[in-house]
Amino acid sequence: MYVRSRLEEFLREDLGWGDITTGTLDLGGVPGRGSMVFGEGCVAAGLREAAMVFDILGCAVEPLVSDGDRVEAGAEALRCRGPVEALLAGERLALNLVSRMSAIATVTREAVDILRGVNPSVRVAATRKTTPGFRFFEKRAVEIGGGLRHRWRLDDMVLIKDNHIAMIGGVREAVLRAKRDPYHVVEVEVETLDMALEAVDAGADVIMLDNMAPGDAAECYHAVKERRPWVVVEVSGGITRENLGDYALCADVISASFLTLDAGHVDVSMTVEPEKDAVEPAIGSP
């Protein structure tokens, strides 16, 4: 229900008081059909949401590609039928969803492939550097691409960062306070080996190595695993497509903001035309 309600909100934002162009051209009630096509190769994503947009508008939808499929340029994503005004009302929102989500899924799949070539067990994750109001869809696109969403929101888990530590006065005290509730997973952001081991000894479940060079991250990773093998080690900060593979052997999870921030958009287009059997003869035709 959350996704549908968000899409209804997006439609209201886009439609305002109504599509005055379609209304002015007297296209109301004309039956039509639409076809969405990828203009470039990518990992398809957002098709479930696009289909739901047209369903909300009362159109019949035929998906031709599934989220997560690799597609080539020219691949048809979906077809839909319904009143022309409904197809045109949903066109841009559906395209925006597929374009943005496919781009994120594609970048994520590329990152997954890079890591698998070095260490098949390490996972790549998104960060909270997302678009306000669109976070759910961006994080879902990361999952479609094979990555982890990390946190949806601040209420998902405890993540103690540098500002928290500065306010409390130390890593150990911060972790001990957080561990008073045994039902919370506690992650701690650290910048040095000493901070990492202090967090581990205090009972942290996940250690985030922040802005470390690969060599320093490897040293921390092995030290943490030697002390507590079950503690998850995450590497974050300064991760790029170019250096991603350098961290593959010194982490269980690598969180990277470029999955969402640098993904851009995939070229997707949609054509809408009248149903052939519904086209009226031109004026003056016999």
C-alpha positions as CSV (number, residue, x, y, z in Angstrom):
1,M,0.0,0.0,0.0
2,Y,2.9,2.4,0.7
3,V,4.2,2.2,-2.9
4,R,0.7,2.7,-4.4
5,S,0.0,5.7,-2.1
6,R,3.4,7.3,-3.0
7,L,2.7,6.8,-6.7
8,E,-0.8,8.3,-6.3
9,E,0.9,11.3,-4.6
10,F,3.4,11.6,-7.5
11,L,0.5,11.6,-10.0
12,R,-1.3,14.3,-8.1
13,E,1.8,16.4,-8.1
14,D,2.3,16.0,-11.8
15,L,-1.4,16.4,-12.9
16,G,-2.3,19.4,-10.7
17,W,-5.9,20.3,-11.8
18,G,-5.6,18.2,-14.9
19,D,-3.8,17.9,-18.3
20,I,-5.1,21.0,-20.1
21,T,-3.4,20.0,-23.3
22,T,-5.2,16.7,-23.6
23,G,-8.4,18.4,-22.6
24,T,-8.0,21.2,-25.0
25,L,-7.5,18.7,-27.9
26,D,-10.7,16.8,-26.9
27,L,-8.9,13.5,-26.5
28,G,-11.0,12.3,-23.6
29,G,-12.3,8.8,-24.1
30,V,-10.3,8.0,-27.2
31,P,-8.9,4.5,-26.7
32,G,-5.1,4.2,-27.1
33,R,-2.1,2.0,-26.6
34,G,1.4,2.8,-25.4
35,S,4.8,1.2,-25.7
36,M,7.8,1.9,-23.5
37,V,11.2,1.2,-25.0
38,F,14.8,1.3,-23.7
39,G,17.1,3.5,-25.6
40,E,20.2,1.9,-24.2
41,G,21.4,-1.3,-22.6
42,C,20.9,-1.5,-18.8
43,V,19.6,-3.5,-15.9
44,A,15.9,-2.9,-16.0
45,A,14.2,-1.6,-12.8
46,G,11.1,0.3,-11.9
47,L,8.8,-1.7,-14.2
48,R,6.7,-2.9,-11.3
49,E,6.1,0.8,-10.3
50,A,5.5,1.9,-13.9
51,A,2.9,-0.8,-14.3
52,M,1.2,0.3,-11.1
53,V,1.1,3.9,-12.3
54,F,-1.0,2.9,-15.4
55,D,-3.1,0.5,-13.3
56,I,-4.0,3.4,-11.0
57,L,-5.1,5.3,-14.0
58,G,-7.3,2.4,-15.2
59,C,-5.1,1.1,-18.0
60,A,-4.4,-2.5,-18.8
61,V,-0.6,-3.3,-18.6
62,E,1.5,-6.1,-20.2
63,P,5.0,-6.2,-18.8
64,L,7.5,-7.5,-21.3
65,V,10.6,-7.3,-19.1
66,S,11.1,-8.0,-15.4
67,D,13.0,-5.9,-12.9
68,G,16.6,-7.1,-12.7
69,D,16.7,-8.3,-16.4
70,R,19.6,-7.1,-18.5
71,V,18.2,-5.5,-21.6
72,E,19.7,-4.2,-24.9
73,A,18.9,-0.9,-26.6
74,G,15.6,-1.2,-28.4
75,A,14.1,-3.7,-25.9
76,E,10.4,-3.1,-25.3
77,A,9.7,-2.8,-21.6
78,L,5.9,-2.8,-21.4
79,R,2.7,-2.2,-23.4
80,C,-0.4,-0.6,-22.0
81,R,-3.9,0.1,-23.3
82,G,-6.6,2.5,-22.1
83,P,-8.0,6.0,-22.6
84,V,-5.4,8.2,-24.3
85,E,-5.8,10.8,-21.5
86,A,-4.8,8.2,-18.9
87,L,-1.8,7.0,-20.9
88,L,-0.6,10.5,-21.3
89,A,-1.2,11.3,-17.7
90,G,1.0,8.4,-16.6
91,E,3.6,8.6,-19.3
92,R,6.2,10.9,-17.7
93,L,6.0,9.5,-14.2
94,A,6.4,6.0,-15.5
95,L,9.4,7.0,-17.6
96,N,11.0,8.9,-14.7
97,L,10.7,5.9,-12.5
98,V,12.1,3.4,-15.0
99,S,14.8,5.8,-16.1
100,R,16.2,6.6,-12.7
101,M,15.7,3.2,-11.1
102,S,17.3,1.4,-14.1
103,A,20.3,3.7,-13.9
104,I,20.8,2.9,-10.2
105,A,20.3,-0.8,-10.8
106,T,22.8,-0.8,-13.6
107,V,25.5,1.0,-11.6
108,T,24.9,-1.4,-8.7
109,R,25.1,-4.5,-10.9
110,E,28.4,-3.2,-12.3
111,A,29.7,-2.7,-8.7
112,V,28.6,-6.2,-7.7
113,D,30.4,-7.7,-10.8
114,I,33.6,-5.9,-9.8
115,L,33.5,-7.2,-6.3
116,R,32.6,-10.8,-7.4
117,G,35.7,-10.8,-9.5
118,V,37.9,-10.3,-6.4
119,N,35.9,-11.6,-3.4
120,P,32.4,-13.2,-4.1
121,S,31.4,-12.9,-0.4
122,V,31.6,-9.1,0.0
123,R,28.4,-7.1,-0.5
124,V,27.9,-3.6,-1.7
125,A,25.3,-1.4,0.0
126,A,23.6,2.0,-0.5
127,T,23.9,4.9,1.9
128,R,21.3,7.5,3.0
129,K,22.6,9.9,0.4
130,T,19.3,9.7,-1.5
131,T,16.7,12.0,-2.9
132,P,14.1,13.2,-0.3
133,G,10.7,11.7,-1.1
134,F,12.2,9.1,-3.5
135,R,14.5,7.2,-1.2
136,F,12.4,4.0,-1.2
137,F,12.6,3.7,-5.0
138,E,16.3,4.4,-5.1
139,K,17.0,1.9,-2.4
140,R,14.8,-0.7,-4.1
141,A,16.7,-0.1,-7.3
142,V,19.9,-0.9,-5.5
143,E,18.4,-4.2,-4.3
144,I,17.3,-5.0,-7.8
145,G,20.9,-4.5,-9.0
146,G,22.1,-7.0,-6.4
147,G,23.1,-4.6,-3.6
148,L,22.0,-4.1,0.0
149,R,19.8,-1.2,0.9
150,H,21.5,-0.7,4.3
151,R,19.2,1.6,6.4
152,W,15.8,2.7,5.0
153,R,15.5,5.3,7.8
154,L,17.1,6.4,11.1
155,D,14.8,4.0,13.0
156,D,16.2,0.9,11.4
157,M,19.3,0.4,13.6
158,V,21.7,2.2,15.8
159,L,24.6,3.7,13.9
160,I,27.0,5.7,16.1
161,K,28.9,8.3,14.1
162,D,31.6,10.8,14.9
163,N,29.2,13.5,16.1
164,H,27.6,11.0,18.5
165,I,31.0,10.0,19.9
166,A,32.1,13.6,20.2
167,M,28.9,14.5,22.2
168,I,29.3,11.5,24.6
169,G,33.0,11.6,24.9
170,G,34.2,8.2,23.7
171,V,33.5,5.1,21.7
172,R,33.2,2.7,24.6
173,E,30.6,4.8,26.5
174,A,28.6,5.3,23.3
175,V,28.4,1.6,22.6
176,L,27.6,0.7,26.2
177,R,24.7,3.1,26.2
178,A,23.4,1.7,22.9
179,K,23.7,-1.9,24.1
180,R,21.4,-1.2,27.0
181,D,18.6,-2.2,24.5
182,P,19.6,-5.8,23.5
183,Y,17.2,-5.8,20.5
184,H,19.1,-3.2,18.5
185,V,21.9,-3.9,16.1
186,V,24.7,-1.5,17.0
187,E,27.1,-0.2,14.3
188,V,29.9,2.2,15.1
189,E,31.8,4.4,12.7
190,V,35.5,4.5,13.5
191,E,38.6,6.2,12.0
192,T,41.5,4.3,13.6
193,L,42.4,0.8,14.6
194,D,42.3,1.7,18.3
195,M,38.7,3.0,17.9
196,A,37.7,-0.2,16.0
197,L,39.0,-2.5,18.8
198,E,37.5,-0.3,21.5
199,A,34.1,-0.6,19.8
200,V,34.5,-4.4,19.4
201,D,35.4,-4.9,23.0
202,A,32.4,-2.8,24.1
203,G,30.1,-5.1,22.2
204,A,29.5,-3.5,18.8
205,D,27.9,-5.7,16.2
206,V,29.1,-3.8,13.1
207,I,32.3,-1.8,12.7
208,M,32.3,0.9,9.9
209,L,35.8,1.8,8.8
210,D,35.4,5.4,7.6
211,N,37.6,7.0,5.0
212,M,40.4,4.6,5.4
213,A,43.0,3.8,2.7
214,P,42.8,0.2,1.6
215,G,46.0,-0.8,3.5
216,D,44.7,0.7,6.8
217,A,41.3,-0.9,6.2
218,A,42.9,-4.3,5.7
219,E,44.8,-4.0,8.9
220,C,41.6,-3.1,10.9
221,Y,39.6,-5.8,9.2
222,H,42.0,-8.6,10.2
223,A,42.4,-7.2,13.7
224,V,38.7,-7.1,14.3
225,K,38.2,-10.6,12.9
226,E,40.9,-11.9,15.1
227,R,39.3,-10.4,18.1
228,R,35.7,-11.2,17.2
229,P,35.2,-13.2,14.0
230,W,31.4,-12.7,14.0
231,V,31.6,-8.9,14.0
232,V,30.6,-7.4,10.6
233,V,33.2,-5.0,9.1
234,E,31.9,-2.3,6.7
235,V,34.0,0.0,4.7
236,S,32.6,3.4,3.8
237,G,33.8,6.9,2.7
238,G,35.7,7.8,-0.4
239,I,34.5,4.7,-2.3
240,T,34.4,5.1,-6.1
241,R,33.9,2.8,-9.0
242,E,37.7,3.1,-9.7
243,N,38.9,2.0,-6.2
244,L,36.0,-0.3,-5.2
245,G,37.9,-3.5,-6.0
246,D,40.8,-2.3,-3.8
247,Y,38.5,-2.8,-0.7
248,A,37.1,-6.2,-1.7
249,L,39.4,-8.2,0.6
250,C,39.1,-6.0,3.7
251,A,35.3,-5.8,4.3
252,D,32.2,-7.8,4.6
253,V,30.1,-4.9,3.3
254,I,31.2,-1.8,1.2
255,S,28.7,1.1,1.4
256,A,29.1,3.5,-1.5
257,S,27.1,6.7,-2.2
258,F,28.0,6.6,-5.9
259,L,25.3,3.9,-6.4
260,T,22.7,6.6,-6.0
261,L,24.5,10.0,-6.4
262,D,26.3,9.3,-9.6
263,A,23.9,6.9,-11.4
264,G,22.2,9.5,-13.6
265,H,19.4,8.3,-15.8
266,V,18.8,5.6,-18.5
267,D,17.3,6.6,-21.9
268,V,13.7,5.3,-22.0
269,S,10.9,6.6,-24.2
270,M,7.2,5.9,-24.7
271,T,5.0,6.2,-27.7
272,V,1.2,6.6,-27.4
273,E,-1.1,6.2,-30.4
274,P,-4.8,5.5,-31.0
275,E,-6.0,2.0,-31.3
276,K,-6.2,1.2,-35.1
277,D,-9.8,0.1,-35.0
278,A,-10.8,3.3,-33.1
279,V,-9.4,5.8,-35.6
280,E,-12.1,7.8,-37.2
281,P,-12.0,8.5,-41.0
282,A,-10.6,11.9,-41.9
283,I,-13.0,14.7,-42.7
284,G,-14.0,14.4,-46.4
285,S,-13.3,10.7,-46.7
286,P,-15.9,8.7,-48.5
